[in-house]
Each structure stands twice: as C-alpha cells, then as structure tokens.
Amino acid sequence: MFDPISNYVVGDAYHIAANYLKGTGRLSGDVDIHQPLLDPIVDDFRSGKTNRLILANRAITRFEKINDVLELVP
C-alpha cells in the first residue's frame, strides 16, 4: 500500500489518535484497529498531508463529531 516511511507516518498518526481517544474513554481499549479512525488519516495522507500530529488531530476531530451526532440519535 505505502512505502515504509508512509507506513510510519500513517501508523504513528493512528496510534497518537487512538491512544488519545482510548485515554479519554471515547474508544474501547480492546480495539486493535478502528477502521473509521484510520480511514480519514489515510485519506488526508493521500491528499498530501504528512504531519503526524495534524493527521491525528483531524482524525480525532472527525471521530468526535461523528460520535457526538450518533449519541444524539435515539
């Protein structure tokens, strides 16, 4: 899929985001890979964003917005 450096950037961004969300209780600690969290990181990376913190923060923001909306739906 990606070269080793790309895998490192995407993987590190994912781990930053997942660790934050697990720490806040928004993501289950028993989940290895949460695809809805990974997909926006991959999409942003493919669009040219390479800063791991920016990738992680954007994924966290999207994850929280989606979950906030889902919590409002009865």
N, CA, C and O of each residue as an XYZ file, in Angstrom:
296
protein
N       0.837     -1.193      0.000
C       0.000      0.000      0.000
C       0.873      1.244      0.000
O       0.757      2.080     -0.897
N       1.752      1.380      1.002
C       2.627      2.538      1.126
C       4.065      2.052      1.266
O       4.315      0.879      1.545
N       4.984      2.955      1.072
C       6.384      2.655      1.361
C       6.594      2.709      2.872
O       5.708      3.167      3.593
N       7.755      2.248      3.372
C       7.963      2.195      4.836
C       7.810      3.534      5.549
O       7.286      3.567      6.662
N       8.242      4.622      4.959
C       8.110      5.932      5.609
C       6.639      6.333      5.674
O       6.184      6.855      6.691
N       5.904      6.095      4.610
C       4.476      6.397      4.611
C       3.748      5.573      5.663
O       2.884      6.084      6.376
N       4.105      4.288      5.757
C       3.508      3.431      6.784
C       3.796      3.970      8.166
O       2.933      3.930      9.043
N       5.009      4.477      8.370
C       5.381      5.033      9.675
C       4.533      6.260      9.988
O       4.006      6.373     11.095
N       4.393      7.170      9.048
C       3.635      8.411      9.272
C       2.168      8.083      9.566
O       1.604      8.576     10.543
N       1.561      7.262      8.730
C       0.146      6.906      8.917
C      -0.028      6.114     10.211
O      -0.948      6.382     10.983
N       0.841      5.150     10.449
C       0.740      4.339     11.657
C       0.929      5.154     12.920
O       0.204      4.969     13.898
N       1.890      6.045     12.904
C       2.146      6.876     14.076
C       0.974      7.825     14.330
O       0.565      8.015     15.475
N       0.440      8.415     13.271
C      -0.716      9.304     13.419
C      -1.896      8.529     13.994
O      -2.612      9.029     14.862
N      -2.097      7.302     13.505
C      -3.188      6.483     14.026
C      -2.989      6.201     15.510
O      -3.927      6.333     16.297
N      -1.788      5.818     15.893
C      -1.525      5.498     17.296
C      -1.689      6.714     18.204
O      -2.173      6.586     19.329
N      -1.296      7.874     17.733
C      -1.493      9.099     18.512
C      -2.990      9.318     18.740
O      -3.425      9.562     19.866
N      -3.764      9.228     17.672
C      -5.204      9.458     17.772
C      -5.874      8.381     18.637
O      -6.687      8.697     19.505
N      -5.533      7.126     18.401
C      -6.160      6.031     19.142
C      -5.811      6.097     20.625
O      -6.679      5.889     21.473
N      -4.560      6.383     20.945
C      -4.168      6.480     22.351
C      -4.901      7.609     23.056
O      -5.321      7.458     24.204
N      -5.057      8.734     22.380
C      -5.798      9.842     22.959
C      -7.253      9.440     23.210
O      -7.779      9.648     24.304
N      -7.897      8.867     22.202
C      -9.305      8.501     22.331
C      -9.510      7.381     23.351
O     -10.519      7.372     24.055
N      -8.588      6.455     23.440
C      -8.672      5.410     24.467
C      -8.494      6.025     25.847
O      -9.184      5.644     26.793
N      -7.578      6.970     25.965
C      -7.331      7.633     27.236
C      -8.516      8.444     27.728
O      -8.714      8.594     28.933
N      -9.297      8.964     26.806
C     -10.470      9.748     27.187
C     -11.723      8.886     27.302
O     -12.795      9.379     27.654
N     -11.583      7.597     27.003
C     -12.724      6.695     27.095
C     -13.649      6.722     25.898
O     -14.717      6.110     25.932
N     -13.267      7.416     24.843
C     -14.128      7.518     23.655
C     -13.944      6.343     22.705
O     -14.766      6.125     21.815
N     -12.855      5.580     22.894
C     -12.571      4.414     22.055
C     -12.234      3.261     22.974
O     -11.449      3.414     23.910
N     -12.813      2.128     22.715
C     -12.592      0.951     23.550
C     -11.122      0.550     23.539
O     -10.463      0.587     22.499
N     -10.625      0.173     24.694
C      -9.231     -0.223     24.817
C      -8.915     -1.563     24.190
O      -7.746     -1.877     23.965
N      -9.935     -2.364     23.900
C      -9.693     -3.683     23.326
C      -9.706     -3.690     21.803
O      -9.587     -4.755     21.196
N      -9.846     -2.543     21.179
C      -9.853     -2.436     19.721
C      -8.421     -2.293     19.221
O      -7.698     -1.397     19.657
N      -8.008     -3.175     18.305
C      -6.669     -3.064     17.726
C      -6.628     -1.978     16.659
O      -5.847     -1.031     16.756
N      -7.474     -2.120     15.640
C      -7.555     -1.120     14.571
C      -9.024     -0.730     14.419
O      -9.884     -1.577     14.177
N      -9.286      0.534     14.563
C     -10.644      1.063     14.391
C     -10.663      1.722     13.014
O     -10.163      2.833     12.840
N     -11.243      1.028     12.042
C     -11.207      1.475     10.653
C     -11.759      2.883     10.447
O     -11.174      3.639      9.671
N     -12.872      3.281     11.110
C     -13.366      4.651     10.922
C     -12.391      5.722     11.428
O     -12.490      6.881     11.024
N     -11.467      5.355     12.294
C     -10.440      6.301     12.729
C      -9.265      6.302     11.748
O      -8.670      7.350     11.495
N      -8.934      5.146     11.203
C      -7.807      5.025     10.280
C      -8.099      5.640      8.908
O      -7.236      6.295      8.324
N      -9.306      5.432      8.401
C      -9.631      5.873      7.040
C      -9.391      7.364      6.794
O      -8.812      7.710      5.765
N      -9.814      8.270      7.698
C      -9.551      9.689      7.419
C      -8.058     10.033      7.442
O      -7.619     10.953      6.752
N      -7.291      9.298      8.229
C      -5.840      9.530      8.253
C      -5.258      9.158      6.905
O      -4.461      9.908      6.342
N      -5.649      8.008      6.385
C      -5.161      7.564      5.071
C      -5.606      8.543      3.986
O      -4.813      8.902      3.116
N      -6.860      8.973      4.029
C      -7.368      9.924      3.027
C      -6.583     11.233      3.061
O      -6.182     11.748      2.017
N      -6.364     11.770      4.256
C      -5.600     13.014      4.374
C      -4.165     12.834      3.908
O      -3.605     13.711      3.251
N      -3.568     11.694      4.249
C      -2.194     11.431      3.818
C      -2.117     11.374      2.298
O      -1.206     11.938      1.692
N      -3.067     10.700      1.695
C      -3.071     10.591      0.225
C      -3.310     11.938     -0.446
O      -2.926     12.138     -1.599
N      -3.945     12.865      0.276
C      -4.169     14.194     -0.298
C      -2.981     15.129     -0.069
O      -3.025     16.298     -0.454
N      -1.912     14.612      0.562
C      -0.687     15.385      0.679
C      -0.309     15.839      2.076
O       0.754     16.433      2.259
N      -1.136     15.580      3.052
C      -0.795     15.963      4.426
C       0.140     14.906      5.012
O      -0.146     13.711      4.936
N       1.245     15.343      5.591
C       2.226     14.383      6.104
C       2.615     14.621      7.559
O       3.389     13.844      8.116
N       2.103     15.667      8.182
C       2.416     15.933      9.582
C       1.580     15.005     10.461
O       0.350     15.049     10.430
N       2.261     14.163     11.247
C       1.580     13.152     12.051
C       0.588     13.753     13.045
O      -0.501     13.211     13.237
N       0.955     14.863     13.673
C       0.054     15.474     14.653
C      -1.184     16.074     13.991
O      -2.289     15.980     14.525
N      -0.994     16.677     12.850
C      -2.140     17.228     12.122
C      -3.054     16.099     11.664
O      -4.275     16.199     11.785
N      -2.470     15.027     11.140
C      -3.271     13.881     10.719
C      -4.064     13.315     11.898
O      -5.253     13.025     11.772
N      -3.401     13.160     13.036
C      -4.055     12.617     14.233
C      -5.156     13.554     14.718
O      -6.260     13.101     15.019
N      -4.875     14.835     14.797
C      -5.860     15.795     15.299
C      -7.092     15.874     14.403
O      -8.217     15.967     14.894
N      -6.879     15.836     13.103
C      -8.014     15.877     12.184
C      -8.870     14.618     12.331
O     -10.098     14.692     12.287
N      -8.229     13.475     12.505
C      -8.969     12.217     12.684
C      -9.739     12.229     14.006
O     -10.883     11.777     14.063
N      -9.118     12.740     15.059
C      -9.791     12.834     16.360
C     -11.017     13.733     16.251
O     -12.089     13.383     16.744
N     -10.868     14.871     15.619
C     -11.980     15.808     15.464
C     -13.137     15.158     14.714
O     -14.291     15.269     15.127
N     -12.829     14.481     13.614
C     -13.885     13.805     12.845
C     -14.553     12.709     13.670
O     -15.777     12.580     13.673
N     -13.741     11.926     14.363
C     -14.261     10.842     15.197
C     -15.207     11.389     16.255
O     -16.296     10.851     16.457
N     -14.798     12.455     16.928
C     -15.630     13.036     17.983
C     -16.921     13.627     17.419
O     -17.981     13.476     18.026
N     -16.850     14.291     16.276
C     -18.056     14.863     15.669
C     -19.049     13.768     15.305
O     -20.243     13.900     15.571
N     -18.567     12.696     14.703
C     -19.446     11.601     14.306
C     -20.076     10.958     15.531
O     -21.275     10.680     15.539
N     -19.287     10.720     16.557
C     -19.821     10.091     17.759
C     -20.770     11.008     18.516
O     -21.738     10.535     19.112
N     -20.511     12.305     18.501
C     -21.439     13.249     19.137
C     -22.797     13.214     18.435
O     -23.835     13.250     19.097
N     -22.800     13.145     17.118
C     -24.045     13.077     16.365
C     -24.755     11.757     16.659
O     -25.968     11.740     16.868
N     -24.013     10.659     16.675
C     -24.617      9.352     16.934
C     -25.229      9.276     18.329
O     -26.228      8.586     18.529
N     -24.639      9.978     19.291
C     -25.182      9.976     20.651
C     -26.505     10.734     20.718
O     -27.327     10.465     21.594
N     -26.716     11.672     19.807
C     -27.943     12.444     19.788
C     -29.096     11.703     19.137
O     -30.261     12.016     19.385
N     -28.774     10.714     18.298
C     -29.811      9.961     17.583
C     -30.379      8.913     18.531
O     -29.637      8.101     19.083
N     -31.704      8.933     18.720
C     -32.317      7.953     19.642
C     -32.309      6.537     19.095
O     -32.788      5.617     19.758
